[in-house]
């Protein structure tokens, strides 16, 4: 997996205000754990897994990511 552009990811998260989202801060307990899936709903080519993983880990270094496919995988869904 290629090395993700961490400076760009940090800048985007800062610009987005990811750490200061008032709705999330008011409604989601700080110790809440969640599980998520990213699912292709149309045929295409998977891309950006390194950036998605790095972005998640930038927000929470303890995040666990399990990739079931590799970048550039063709989906037929």
FENCOR-V353758 format. One record per pair of residues at least 24 apart in sequence whose C-alpha atoms are under 10 Angstrom apart, sorted by the first residue. I is the first residue (numbers start at 1). J is the second residue. D is the distance in Angstrom with one decimal. If there is no record, write none. Layout:
BEGIN
i = (I:I)
j = (J:J)
d = (D:D)
END
This chain:
BEGIN
i = (1:1:1:1:1:1:2:2:2:2:2:3:3:3:4:4:4:4:4:4:4:4:5:5:5:5:6:6:6:6:8:8:9:9:9:9:9:9:10:10:10:10:12:13:13:13:18:19:33:34:35:35:35:36:37:37:37:38:39:40:40:40:41:41:41:42:42:42:43:43:43:43:44:44:44:44:44:44:45:45:45:45:45:45:45:46:46:46:46:46:46:47:47:47:47:48)
j = (48:49:50:51:70:71:48:49:50:51:71:50:51:54:48:49:50:51:52:53:54:55:50:51:54:55:51:54:55:58:51:55:51:52:54:55:56:58:54:55:58:59:55:55:58:59:59:59:63:63:63:64:65:65:65:66:67:67:77:75:76:77:75:76:77:75:76:77:74:75:76:77:72:73:74:75:76:77:70:71:72:73:74:75:76:70:71:72:73:74:75:71:72:73:74:72)
d = (9.8:8.2:6.3:9.8:8.4:8.0:9.7:9.4:6.6:9.0:9.8:7.1:8.4:9.0:9.1:9.3:5.8:5.4:9.0:8.8:6.6:8.9:9.3:7.5:8.6:9.7:8.4:7.4:8.2:8.4:9.9:9.9:7.7:9.5:7.9:6.3:9.9:8.1:9.8:8.0:7.5:9.2:9.5:8.2:8.9:8.5:8.2:8.0:9.6:9.8:9.8:9.5:9.9:9.6:9.8:9.6:9.9:9.8:9.7:7.3:9.0:7.0:9.0:9.1:6.0:7.5:7.1:5.1:7.4:4.9:4.5:4.9:9.2:8.4:5.8:5.2:6.9:8.1:9.9:7.8:5.4:5.5:4.5:6.0:9.0:7.3:5.2:5.1:5.3:6.5:7.2:4.8:5.7:7.9:9.7:8.9)
END
